[in-house]
């Protein structure tokens, strides 16, 4: 069967660098986790190395042509046609599993958010992102790249950039550099209302140029308490993950 044609509307850039594929697969197969879901396997460049290891691998792709190619060339692979973002993830495996893939850059952040929502069954995440997005995910406080994704991912996962990849490693080559991140679920107990925490973080960064006293007005904290709490004098990018947890606890106690 002929090669699959990369489709612009699906954001496809197929990995062709076998060394990068091998290194990425090793991050998964050496983790000790034996159940993995690959998102967007394309023509199976990463898949082939995952199949060589002793793991239970399943795959999902929104490109029917890719699914047909994989069925023909990797008949042992359990691959289905579908949209990962619309899948109930608890039905894929019995127990915990990892997520891996060369993600379409137009939905990579959405994939990360869905992983966060299902973190109780996803202890490890290994994905290929646009370098700028990867840097945003791992960014420490105080940087312009530090934002919603940084705080929410780092709250629940210990995350590192493992591989940086030039455009020429893909076909067609994207206009940006890429990176593989590895995220391992940490043991942090949030101990505050999760939906409120997410809301506080998102609201704070949506008006990141304002101090938190102005950015978080919708939570209706009495003005005298706002003036007493030094965190409200800062902008969102100055707060650590633990600061945001403490801020959420404060808001839960004092909002009208």
QUIRAQUI-V664379 format. One line per field, one symbol per residue. ss: DSSP state (@ for helix, = for strand, . for the rest). A space follows every 10 residues. Layout:
BEGIN
ss: ???
END
This chain:
BEGIN
ss: .......@@@ ...==..@@@ @@@@@@@@@. ....=====. ......@@@@ @....===== =..@@@@@@@ @@@....=== =..@@@..@@ @......=== ==.....@@@ @@@@@@@.@@ @..======= @@@@@@@@.. .......@@@ @@@@@@==== =====.@@@= =......=== =====..... ...@@@@@@@ @@@@@@.... =@@@@.@@@. =.@@@@@@.@ @@@.=@@@.. @@@@@@@@@@ @@@@=.
END
